[in-house]
Amino acid sequence: MKKEYHFEHTDGSLDKTIRLDHINEKVKELEEAQKAQEEDELGDKDAFLDAFDSERFDTTQQNTPVGREPMQPQAEGGKEDNEESALSNKRMIGILALVGVVVCIACFLFVGRGLFGSDPDQQEEVLPQEGTQFTALLRSIFSEGEILVYDLQAEENRSLTLLGNTVYTDADGKAASFSMLEKGMLLSVQMEEVTETAIEISAKGEFWTESDVTEAQTDPIAQTIQIGEKRYDYDTHTLFFYGEETLSAADLEPCDVLKLRGSGNTVWSVEVEKSHGYLTLSNQDAVKDGSLSIDGKEKIVLESIERLALSEGVHEVTVSGSNIEERTDTVFIEVGKEFTYDLSRAQEKVGVLIVNANVDGYKLYVNGTSVDPSQPVVLPLGDYEVVILKSGYHTFTENISLTEDTYTLRATLEQEKGVLSVTTFPIGVHVSINGAAYGISPMNATLPYGTYTLELTAEDYIPYSTTVTIGETPVSLSVELEEE
C-alpha cells in the first residue's frame, strides 16, 4: 500500500512530517511489546519514538519528492542534533549486530563442514600428486597395462598400473618403451600414490648385471652365492626362475648358465639361461678302477658318482678302466631328465671305420647318425649302413660288417648330370662349352649339374654367346644366328 504524507506548511520549506494512522498504530504496538523490558536491542521506547520523530529529509530542493511539499525545519536546533546523534548510534549498533550474525553463521558453516564433511557433490577434484619413488624388482608382467613388482624399501609386493603416458627410460637414461621390461629387472619407479599408477619406470640406477655365469655355488642356509672369489648375499624375496618356472636356490647346479641382477652386494634375481639334466650310471662293477670324463675335462672316479648334473645339450662321455679300452660316447641331456649310461657297453670289442672318398666336404652318416668324416669312427663290432652326401653328387650308400680292428671304406661319388639340347638356324653351327669344342648343332649334351658358358659360331654369321644352368630338369636352347 502506498504511504501518504501531508505537511503543515505549503510554502516549500520542509517541516516535520506527520504520518498517517498506521504509523501511530505501529508505535503503539511497539510500546506494548516493550513494556516488560527496560530497553530493547535498539534502546528504550522513548528513544525509539524520537528516532521516528527525528527523521528528516535532505534540505536540498532537488531532493524534494514530486508532488510533496517540503517540511518546515524544527525550531529547536539543539534537540534536532541530539536526535540525529542518537539515530546514528542506533544505526551503527544495528549494523554491528548484523555483521556479528553473519560472522556467526559463517563460523557455524565452517565448523559444521569440518565435523560432518562436505556434500560429496561439492567436493573438489583431487589433483594428482607428484608421486613417490622406490626401487623395485620386476616379478611378473601381466600385460601392457599391469606389472607385479617387489618394493625393496617397503618390503612388499605391489601391483602397478601402466598408462599410455607412463615414461620409460633404459639403463643409459635414454627414452625407451614397455618392451624394455624383462622379468627379474631392477627398476626405479615413480608412482602416483592414490591410484597406484606408474608415472615413470627407469632401468637406470645403482644396479648391476652379470651374464653367462657358471660354477656358481649357492648356500641356502647362509643365503649366499659364491662365484669364484666373489660372494654375494641374496634375500628371501630374491627371484630364482627358468623361463616361466619359479625355482629356489637349492634347484641350481654349478653347470647352470646364469644371469644375475643385483644392487650393492645383494643379488635380487637369478635367471637360469641354460639349465641341466642328470647322467646316471648302471653296471659300474663292469669296469675296474674306472674313471669318467665329461667333454675332455678332469676325470672323476666312477665309485664316487651316483648322479651327475650336466648342462642341457650334447656331451662327450669318456670311460676308462684297467680292464677295458678307453671308450667315448655322445649323450644328449634334457632339462630335468635323467640319462642312464650303461657301463657294460665298455666291455664290447670295438673297431675303427676309415672312409676314403673321391670328394671332399661331404657329410657322413653311420646308421643314420652324423659323424665327423675327418676323424676315424670308433664303433662296436657289428653291421652298419654308411651314407655319404654331397651337393651335386649322387648319394653313396653301402652296408658294411665291422669284424676287425679296422675297416677301410673306399667311396666313389658320381656327379649328378643333366641334359642340354641345342638347335640352331642355320644348322651345322659349332658348339663350344666353357671354351672347349663340344660338337655341331643340332646336338644333345649330358653335363654335371652347374653353370656353363655356351658359344655358337658359324661362317658368315655373327658369333652368339650365353650361359646355361644344368640341373635336374633338361635344358633346351634354340638360337637363330644373324648374318654378318
Buried (B, 14 or more C-beta within 10 A) or exposed (E): EEEEBEBEEEEEBBBBBEBEEEEEEEBEEBEEEBEEEEEEEBBEBEBBEBBBBBEBBEEEEEEBEEEBBBBBBBEEEEEBEEBBEBBEEBEEEEEEEEEEEEEEEEEEEEEEEEEEEEEEEEEEEEEEEEBBEBBBBBBBBEEEEBBBBBBBEEEEBBEBBBEEEBEBBEBEEEEBEBEBBEBBBBBBBBBBEEEEBBBBBBBEEEBEBBEEBEEBEBEEEEBBBBBEEEEBBBBEBBBBBBEEEEBEBEBBBEBBBBBBBBBEEEBBBBBBEBBBBBBEBEBBEBBEEBBBBBEEEEBBEBEEBEEBBBBBEEBEBBBBBEEBEEBEBEBEBEBEEEBEBEBEBBBEEBBBBEBEBEBEEBEBBBEEEEBEBEEBBBBEBBEBEBBBBBEEBEEBEEEBEBEEEEBEBEBEBEEBBBEBBBBBEEEEBBBBBEEEEBBBBBBEBEBEBBEBEBBBBBEEBEBBEEEBEBEEEEBEBEBEBEEE
